[in-house]
């Protein structure tokens, strides 16, 4: 085999490997992007829920209601 034939076979093999690996990466990236978007939405929703729960727990009315509940439990016992 001459050097030109080896060079051509090498280029063809490299091109095939790049096509196979490149196509898989594109599919993986699309799937990863979809997964990342779903996770970002879930994190946003969880942050909103935490903010709401923080407002409820730090609200004075919530603390007062909890104190009344504790007094009722003490009186019932």
Gaussian input, Z-matrix of N, CA and C with variables (Angstrom, degrees):
# hf/3-21g

backbone

0 1
 N
 C     1     B1
 C     2     B2     1     A1
 N     3     B3     2     A2     1     D1
 C     4     B4     3     A3     2     D2
 C     5     B5     4     A4     3     D3
 N     6     B6     5     A5     4     D4
 C     7     B7     6     A6     5     D5
 C     8     B8     7     A7     6     D6
 N     9     B9     8     A8     7     D7
 C    10    B10     9     A9     8     D8
 C    11    B11    10    A10     9     D9
 N    12    B12    11    A11    10    D10
 C    13    B13    12    A12    11    D11
 C    14    B14    13    A13    12    D12
 N    15    B15    14    A14    13    D13
 C    16    B16    15    A15    14    D14
 C    17    B17    16    A16    15    D15
 N    18    B18    17    A17    16    D16
 C    19    B19    18    A18    17    D17
 C    20    B20    19    A19    18    D18
 N    21    B21    20    A20    19    D19
 C    22    B22    21    A21    20    D20
 C    23    B23    22    A22    21    D21
 N    24    B24    23    A23    22    D22
 C    25    B25    24    A24    23    D23
 C    26    B26    25    A25    24    D24
 N    27    B27    26    A26    25    D25
 C    28    B28    27    A27    26    D26
 C    29    B29    28    A28    27    D27
 N    30    B30    29    A29    28    D28
 C    31    B31    30    A30    29    D29
 C    32    B32    31    A31    30    D30
 N    33    B33    32    A32    31    D31
 C    34    B34    33    A33    32    D32
 C    35    B35    34    A34    33    D33
 N    36    B36    35    A35    34    D34
 C    37    B37    36    A36    35    D35
 C    38    B38    37    A37    36    D36
 N    39    B39    38    A38    37    D37
 C    40    B40    39    A39    38    D38
 C    41    B41    40    A40    39    D39
 N    42    B42    41    A41    40    D40
 C    43    B43    42    A42    41    D41
 C    44    B44    43    A43    42    D42
 N    45    B45    44    A44    43    D43
 C    46    B46    45    A45    44    D44
 C    47    B47    46    A46    45    D45
 N    48    B48    47    A47    46    D46
 C    49    B49    48    A48    47    D47
 C    50    B50    49    A49    48    D48
 N    51    B51    50    A50    49    D49
 C    52    B52    51    A51    50    D50
 C    53    B53    52    A52    51    D51
 N    54    B54    53    A53    52    D52
 C    55    B55    54    A54    53    D53
 C    56    B56    55    A55    54    D54
 N    57    B57    56    A56    55    D55
 C    58    B58    57    A57    56    D56
 C    59    B59    58    A58    57    D57
 N    60    B60    59    A59    58    D58
 C    61    B61    60    A60    59    D59
 C    62    B62    61    A61    60    D60
 N    63    B63    62    A62    61    D61
 C    64    B64    63    A63    62    D62
 C    65    B65    64    A64    63    D63
 N    66    B66    65    A65    64    D64
 C    67    B67    66    A66    65    D65
 C    68    B68    67    A67    66    D66
 N    69    B69    68    A68    67    D67
 C    70    B70    69    A69    68    D68
 C    71    B71    70    A70    69    D69
 N    72    B72    71    A71    70    D70
 C    73    B73    72    A72    71    D71
 C    74    B74    73    A73    72    D72
 N    75    B75    74    A74    73    D73
 C    76    B76    75    A75    74    D74
 C    77    B77    76    A76    75    D75
 N    78    B78    77    A77    76    D76
 C    79    B79    78    A78    77    D77
 C    80    B80    79    A79    78    D78
 N    81    B81    80    A80    79    D79
 C    82    B82    81    A81    80    D80
 C    83    B83    82    A82    81    D81
 N    84    B84    83    A83    82    D82
 C    85    B85    84    A84    83    D83
 C    86    B86    85    A85    84    D84
 N    87    B87    86    A86    85    D85
 C    88    B88    87    A87    86    D86
 C    89    B89    88    A88    87    D87
 N    90    B90    89    A89    88    D88
 C    91    B91    90    A90    89    D89
 C    92    B92    91    A91    90    D90
 N    93    B93    92    A92    91    D91
 C    94    B94    93    A93    92    D92
 C    95    B95    94    A94    93    D93
 N    96    B96    95    A95    94    D94
 C    97    B97    96    A96    95    D95
 C    98    B98    97    A97    96    D96
 N    99    B99    98    A98    97    D97
 C   100   B100    99    A99    98    D98
 C   101   B101   100   A100    99    D99
 N   102   B102   101   A101   100   D100
 C   103   B103   102   A102   101   D101
 C   104   B104   103   A103   102   D102
 N   105   B105   104   A104   103   D103
 C   106   B106   105   A105   104   D104
 C   107   B107   106   A106   105   D105
 N   108   B108   107   A107   106   D106
 C   109   B109   108   A108   107   D107
 C   110   B110   109   A109   108   D108
 N   111   B111   110   A110   109   D109
 C   112   B112   111   A111   110   D110
 C   113   B113   112   A112   111   D111
 N   114   B114   113   A113   112   D112
 C   115   B115   114   A114   113   D113
 C   116   B116   115   A115   114   D114
 N   117   B117   116   A116   115   D115
 C   118   B118   117   A117   116   D116
 C   119   B119   118   A118   117   D117
 N   120   B120   119   A119   118   D118
 C   121   B121   120   A120   119   D119
 C   122   B122   121   A121   120   D120
 N   123   B123   122   A122   121   D121
 C   124   B124   123   A123   122   D122
 C   125   B125   124   A124   123   D123
 N   126   B126   125   A125   124   D124
 C   127   B127   126   A126   125   D125
 C   128   B128   127   A127   126   D126
 N   129   B129   128   A128   127   D127
 C   130   B130   129   A129   128   D128
 C   131   B131   130   A130   129   D129
 N   132   B132   131   A131   130   D130
 C   133   B133   132   A132   131   D131
 C   134   B134   133   A133   132   D132
 N   135   B135   134   A134   133   D133
 C   136   B136   135   A135   134   D134
 C   137   B137   136   A136   135   D135
 N   138   B138   137   A137   136   D136
 C   139   B139   138   A138   137   D137
 C   140   B140   139   A139   138   D138
 N   141   B141   140   A140   139   D139
 C   142   B142   141   A141   140   D140
 C   143   B143   142   A142   141   D141
 N   144   B144   143   A143   142   D142
 C   145   B145   144   A144   143   D143
 C   146   B146   145   A145   144   D144
 N   147   B147   146   A146   145   D145
 C   148   B148   147   A147   146   D146
 C   149   B149   148   A148   147   D147
 N   150   B150   149   A149   148   D148
 C   151   B151   150   A150   149   D149
 C   152   B152   151   A151   150   D150
 N   153   B153   152   A152   151   D151
 C   154   B154   153   A153   152   D152
 C   155   B155   154   A154   153   D153
 N   156   B156   155   A155   154   D154
 C   157   B157   156   A156   155   D155
 C   158   B158   157   A157   156   D156
 N   159   B159   158   A158   157   D157
 C   160   B160   159   A159   158   D158
 C   161   B161   160   A160   159   D159
 N   162   B162   161   A161   160   D160
 C   163   B163   162   A162   161   D161
 C   164   B164   163   A163   162   D162
 N   165   B165   164   A164   163   D163
 C   166   B166   165   A165   164   D164
 C   167   B167   166   A166   165   D165
 N   168   B168   167   A167   166   D166
 C   169   B169   168   A168   167   D167
 C   170   B170   169   A169   168   D168
 N   171   B171   170   A170   169   D169
 C   172   B172   171   A171   170   D170
 C   173   B173   172   A172   171   D171
 N   174   B174   173   A173   172   D172
 C   175   B175   174   A174   173   D173
 C   176   B176   175   A175   174   D174
 N   177   B177   176   A176   175   D175
 C   178   B178   177   A177   176   D176
 C   179   B179   178   A178   177   D177
 N   180   B180   179   A179   178   D178
 C   181   B181   180   A180   179   D179
 C   182   B182   181   A181   180   D180
 N   183   B183   182   A182   181   D181
 C   184   B184   183   A183   182   D182
 C   185   B185   184   A184   183   D183
 N   186   B186   185   A185   184   D184
 C   187   B187   186   A186   185   D185
 C   188   B188   187   A187   186   D186
 N   189   B189   188   A188   187   D187
 C   190   B190   189   A189   188   D188
 C   191   B191   190   A190   189   D189
 N   192   B192   191   A191   190   D190
 C   193   B193   192   A192   191   D191
 C   194   B194   193   A193   192   D192
 N   195   B195   194   A194   193   D193
 C   196   B196   195   A195   194   D194
 C   197   B197   196   A196   195   D195
 N   198   B198   197   A197   196   D196
 C   199   B199   198   A198   197   D197
 C   200   B200   199   A199   198   D198
 N   201   B201   200   A200   199   D199
 C   202   B202   201   A201   200   D200
 C   203   B203   202   A202   201   D201
 N   204   B204   203   A203   202   D202
 C   205   B205   204   A204   203   D203
 C   206   B206   205   A205   204   D204
 N   207   B207   206   A206   205   D205
 C   208   B208   207   A207   206   D206
 C   209   B209   208   A208   207   D207
 N   210   B210   209   A209   208   D208
 C   211   B211   210   A210   209   D209
 C   212   B212   211   A211   210   D210
 N   213   B213   212   A212   211   D211
 C   214   B214   213   A213   212   D212
 C   215   B215   214   A214   213   D213
 N   216   B216   215   A215   214   D214
 C   217   B217   216   A216   215   D215
 C   218   B218   217   A217   216   D216
 N   219   B219   218   A218   217   D217
 C   220   B220   219   A219   218   D218
 C   221   B221   220   A220   219   D219
 N   222   B222   221   A221   220   D220
 C   223   B223   222   A222   221   D221
 C   224   B224   223   A223   222   D222
 N   225   B225   224   A224   223   D223
 C   226   B226   225   A225   224   D224
 C   227   B227   226   A226   225   D225
 N   228   B228   227   A227   226   D226
 C   229   B229   228   A228   227   D227
 C   230   B230   229   A229   228   D228

   B1=1.4530
   B2=1.5238
   B3=1.2812
   B4=1.4513
   B5=1.5289
   B6=1.2633
   B7=1.4549
   B8=1.5312
   B9=1.3033
   B10=1.4644
   B11=1.5228
   B12=1.3189
   B13=1.4627
   B14=1.5221
   B15=1.3271
   B16=1.4720
   B17=1.5203
   B18=1.3213
   B19=1.4575
   B20=1.5326
   B21=1.3191
   B22=1.4726
   B23=1.5214
   B24=1.3298
   B25=1.4729
   B26=1.5240
   B27=1.3218
   B28=1.4643
   B29=1.5170
   B30=1.3218
   B31=1.4676
   B32=1.5210
   B33=1.3150
   B34=1.4661
   B35=1.5264
   B36=1.3399
   B37=1.4760
   B38=1.5225
   B39=1.3389
   B40=1.4613
   B41=1.5282
   B42=1.3368
   B43=1.4639
   B44=1.5288
   B45=1.3258
   B46=1.4668
   B47=1.5259
   B48=1.3203
   B49=1.4698
   B50=1.5246
   B51=1.3145
   B52=1.4637
   B53=1.5246
   B54=1.3101
   B55=1.4675
   B56=1.5219
   B57=1.3158
   B58=1.4648
   B59=1.5301
   B60=1.3057
   B61=1.4626
   B62=1.5217
   B63=1.3130
   B64=1.4609
   B65=1.5121
   B66=1.3235
   B67=1.4583
   B68=1.5167
   B69=1.3055
   B70=1.4651
   B71=1.5065
   B72=1.3180
   B73=1.4675
   B74=1.5190
   B75=1.3086
   B76=1.4682
   B77=1.5144
   B78=1.3160
   B79=1.4612
   B80=1.5136
   B81=1.3253
   B82=1.4537
   B83=1.5191
   B84=1.3266
   B85=1.4541
   B86=1.5155
   B87=1.3226
   B88=1.4595
   B89=1.5162
   B90=1.3283
   B91=1.4655
   B92=1.5210
   B93=1.3148
   B94=1.4548
   B95=1.5186
   B96=1.3281
   B97=1.4628
   B98=1.5201
   B99=1.3164
   B100=1.4687
   B101=1.5214
   B102=1.3416
   B103=1.4574
   B104=1.5240
   B105=1.3353
   B106=1.4646
   B107=1.5249
   B108=1.3167
   B109=1.4684
   B110=1.5218
   B111=1.3274
   B112=1.4641
   B113=1.5253
   B114=1.3089
   B115=1.4656
   B116=1.5233
   B117=1.3300
   B118=1.4639
   B119=1.5309
   B120=1.3276
   B121=1.4628
   B122=1.5232
   B123=1.3240
   B124=1.4636
   B125=1.5277
   B126=1.3178
   B127=1.4652
   B128=1.5221
   B129=1.3457
   B130=1.4702
   B131=1.5245
   B132=1.3364
   B133=1.4673
   B134=1.5243
   B135=1.3152
   B136=1.4662
   B137=1.5220
   B138=1.3354
   B139=1.4671
   B140=1.5246
   B141=1.3282
   B142=1.4622
   B143=1.5199
   B144=1.3345
   B145=1.4581
   B146=1.5267
   B147=1.3333
   B148=1.4628
   B149=1.5230
   B150=1.3355
   B151=1.4605
   B152=1.5194
   B153=1.3158
   B154=1.4660
   B155=1.5217
   B156=1.3258
   B157=1.4630
   B158=1.5299
   B159=1.3177
   B160=1.4616
   B161=1.5231
   B162=1.3430
   B163=1.4675
   B164=1.5246
   B165=1.3211
   B166=1.4661
   B167=1.5174
   B168=1.3136
   B169=1.4647
   B170=1.5173
   B171=1.3113
   B172=1.4637
   B173=1.5301
   B174=1.3098
   B175=1.4601
   B176=1.5274
   B177=1.3268
   B178=1.4635
   B179=1.5258
   B180=1.3088
   B181=1.4603
   B182=1.5234
   B183=1.3259
   B184=1.4590
   B185=1.5200
   B186=1.3261
   B187=1.4602
   B188=1.5259
   B189=1.3237
   B190=1.4543
   B191=1.5246
   B192=1.3154
   B193=1.4626
   B194=1.5274
   B195=1.3276
   B196=1.4589
   B197=1.5341
   B198=1.3214
   B199=1.4602
   B200=1.5342
   B201=1.3356
   B202=1.4692
   B203=1.5308
   B204=1.3274
   B205=1.4475
   B206=1.5175
   B207=1.3102
   B208=1.4728
   B209=1.5223
   B210=1.3290
   B211=1.4779
   B212=1.5242
   B213=1.3408
   B214=1.4573
   B215=1.5218
   B216=1.3203
   B217=1.4615
   B218=1.5254
   B219=1.3601
   B220=1.4569
   B221=1.5309
   B222=1.3317
   B223=1.4583
   B224=1.5181
   B225=1.3303
   B226=1.4525
   B227=1.5161
   B228=1.3045
   B229=1.4678
   B230=1.4662
   A1=108.97
   A2=114.64
   A3=116.68
   A4=110.32
   A5=117.00
   A6=123.91
   A7=111.88
   A8=118.67
   A9=122.62
   A10=110.67
   A11=117.82
   A12=121.28
   A13=110.62
   A14=117.70
   A15=121.47
   A16=109.83
   A17=115.76
   A18=120.88
   A19=111.12
   A20=117.84
   A21=121.92
   A22=110.68
   A23=118.06
   A24=121.05
   A25=110.23
   A26=116.40
   A27=120.15
   A28=112.56
   A29=116.56
   A30=120.69
   A31=110.69
   A32=117.03
   A33=120.61
   A34=110.05
   A35=117.04
   A36=119.95
   A37=110.97
   A38=115.97
   A39=119.62
   A40=111.36
   A41=116.79
   A42=121.30
   A43=110.79
   A44=116.75
   A45=120.44
   A46=110.53
   A47=116.19
   A48=120.04
   A49=110.31
   A50=117.90
   A51=121.00
   A52=111.94
   A53=116.71
   A54=119.92
   A55=111.02
   A56=116.39
   A57=120.04
   A58=110.51
   A59=117.52
   A60=120.86
   A61=112.00
   A62=117.74
   A63=121.43
   A64=112.22
   A65=118.26
   A66=121.86
   A67=111.49
   A68=116.88
   A69=120.40
   A70=112.09
   A71=116.94
   A72=120.48
   A73=110.78
   A74=116.79
   A75=119.48
   A76=110.86
   A77=116.98
   A78=119.87
   A79=110.43
   A80=116.79
   A81=121.16
   A82=110.73
   A83=117.39
   A84=120.70
   A85=111.67
   A86=117.78
   A87=119.92
   A88=110.42
   A89=116.46
   A90=120.16
   A91=110.37
   A92=116.70
   A93=121.11
   A94=110.55
   A95=117.59
   A96=120.70
   A97=111.03
   A98=117.21
   A99=121.12
   A100=109.92
   A101=116.55
   A102=120.31
   A103=111.45
   A104=116.32
   A105=120.11
   A106=111.34
   A107=117.41
   A108=120.37
   A109=111.07
   A110=116.59
   A111=120.33
   A112=110.18
   A113=117.10
   A114=120.25
   A115=111.59
   A116=117.24
   A117=119.99
   A118=110.63
   A119=117.19
   A120=120.29
   A121=110.83
   A122=115.94
   A123=119.47
   A124=111.05
   A125=117.18
   A126=120.79
   A127=110.18
   A128=117.21
   A129=120.11
   A130=111.06
   A131=115.79
   A132=119.61
   A133=110.83
   A134=116.76
   A135=119.99
   A136=111.80
   A137=117.05
   A138=119.88
   A139=110.61
   A140=116.50
   A141=119.99
   A142=110.79
   A143=116.82
   A144=120.37
   A145=111.67
   A146=116.45
   A147=120.31
   A148=110.13
   A149=117.12
   A150=120.31
   A151=110.91
   A152=116.81
   A153=120.67
   A154=110.47
   A155=116.60
   A156=119.99
   A157=111.69
   A158=117.45
   A159=120.42
   A160=110.86
   A161=116.25
   A162=119.15
   A163=110.88
   A164=116.50
   A165=119.90
   A166=110.53
   A167=116.20
   A168=119.81
   A169=111.80
   A170=118.59
   A171=120.41
   A172=112.12
   A173=118.13
   A174=121.73
   A175=109.43
   A176=116.87
   A177=121.45
   A178=111.51
   A179=117.61
   A180=120.78
   A181=110.81
   A182=116.94
   A183=120.61
   A184=109.34
   A185=117.73
   A186=121.79
   A187=110.08
   A188=116.95
   A189=120.57
   A190=110.48
   A191=117.69
   A192=120.91
   A193=110.14
   A194=117.37
   A195=121.00
   A196=110.03
   A197=116.34
   A198=119.64
   A199=110.62
   A200=117.14
   A201=119.50
   A202=110.74
   A203=116.70
   A204=119.94
   A205=111.60
   A206=116.84
   A207=120.63
   A208=110.87
   A209=117.54
   A210=120.33
   A211=110.91
   A212=116.16
   A213=119.54
   A214=111.21
   A215=116.87
   A216=120.06
   A217=111.14
   A218=116.25
   A219=120.07
   A220=110.96
   A221=117.65
   A222=121.55
   A223=112.02
   A224=116.63
   A225=120.33
   A226=110.98
   A227=118.45
   A228=121.84
   A229=113.13
   D1=137.95
   D2=-179.87
   D3=-90.59
   D4=169.56
   D5=-175.36
   D6=-63.41
   D7=-35.51
   D8=179.94
   D9=-65.13
   D10=-42.15
   D11=179.92
   D12=-65.49
   D13=-41.18
   D14=177.67
   D15=-62.68
   D16=-42.67
   D17=179.21
   D18=-61.90
   D19=-43.90
   D20=179.69
   D21=-65.81
   D22=-43.59
   D23=178.42
   D24=-61.97
   D25=-40.09
   D26=177.98
   D27=-62.43
   D28=-43.11
   D29=179.44
   D30=-65.41
   D31=-42.39
   D32=179.81
   D33=-63.73
   D34=-43.95
   D35=178.87
   D36=-63.08
   D37=-43.03
   D38=178.43
   D39=-60.98
   D40=-41.99
   D41=-179.84
   D42=-63.75
   D43=-41.16
   D44=179.34
   D45=-64.46
   D46=-44.17
   D47=179.25
   D48=-62.35
   D49=-43.55
   D50=179.20
   D51=-63.43
   D52=-40.58
   D53=178.42
   D54=-63.95
   D55=-43.57
   D56=-179.19
   D57=-67.12
   D58=-48.80
   D59=-178.61
   D60=-70.74
   D61=-38.94
   D62=-179.51
   D63=-64.86
   D64=-40.29
   D65=178.95
   D66=-65.59
   D67=-39.01
   D68=177.85
   D69=-66.69
   D70=-37.40
   D71=179.60
   D72=-66.98
   D73=-38.88
   D74=179.33
   D75=-63.88
   D76=-43.43
   D77=178.28
   D78=-64.35
   D79=-41.36
   D80=179.49
   D81=-64.21
   D82=-41.42
   D83=179.53
   D84=-64.38
   D85=-40.10
   D86=177.92
   D87=-63.90
   D88=-44.10
   D89=178.89
   D90=-65.12
   D91=-40.89
   D92=179.33
   D93=-64.44
   D94=-40.90
   D95=178.08
   D96=-61.78
   D97=-42.12
   D98=178.47
   D99=-64.11
   D100=-44.31
   D101=178.33
   D102=-62.48
   D103=-42.61
   D104=179.46
   D105=-63.53
   D106=-41.41
   D107=178.11
   D108=-62.62
   D109=-41.79
   D110=179.03
   D111=-64.19
   D112=-41.61
   D113=179.07
   D114=-66.86
   D115=-38.17
   D116=177.60
   D117=-63.23
   D118=-42.35
   D119=178.46
   D120=-63.33
   D121=-40.71
   D122=179.59
   D123=-65.61
   D124=-39.80
   D125=178.13
   D126=-64.34
   D127=-42.54
   D128=177.65
   D129=-59.67
   D130=-44.64
   D131=-179.90
   D132=-63.29
   D133=-41.36
   D134=179.24
   D135=-66.62
   D136=-37.52
   D137=176.72
   D138=-62.19
   D139=-42.33
   D140=178.66
   D141=-61.81
   D142=-42.86
   D143=179.33
   D144=-63.57
   D145=-40.52
   D146=178.83
   D147=-64.19
   D148=-42.25
   D149=178.28
   D150=-60.07
   D151=-42.87
   D152=179.03
   D153=-63.85
   D154=-45.47
   D155=179.20
   D156=-63.37
   D157=-38.03
   D158=176.75
   D159=-62.78
   D160=-41.65
   D161=178.40
   D162=-63.08
   D163=-41.05
   D164=-178.99
   D165=-65.34
   D166=-46.94
   D167=-175.60
   D168=-69.57
   D169=-35.01
   D170=-179.18
   D171=-85.47
   D172=-5.30
   D173=178.94
   D174=-68.05
   D175=137.58
   D176=-179.33
   D177=-64.16
   D178=-35.78
   D179=-179.99
   D180=-63.96
   D181=-37.14
   D182=178.55
   D183=-63.59
   D184=-44.67
   D185=-179.34
   D186=-64.99
   D187=-41.16
   D188=179.44
   D189=-64.79
   D190=-42.71
   D191=178.47
   D192=-62.66
   D193=-39.49
   D194=179.40
   D195=-64.58
   D196=-39.36
   D197=178.58
   D198=-65.79
   D199=-40.77
   D200=176.83
   D201=-63.15
   D202=-41.57
   D203=177.68
   D204=-61.27
   D205=-40.72
   D206=177.64
   D207=-64.54
   D208=-40.27
   D209=177.92
   D210=-64.47
   D211=-40.71
   D212=178.52
   D213=-63.45
   D214=-38.96
   D215=177.83
   D216=-65.26
   D217=-39.88
   D218=179.68
   D219=-66.47
   D220=-39.33
   D221=179.83
   D222=-69.28
   D223=-33.81
   D224=-179.24
   D225=-72.90
   D226=-26.69
   D227=-176.36
   D228=-80.01

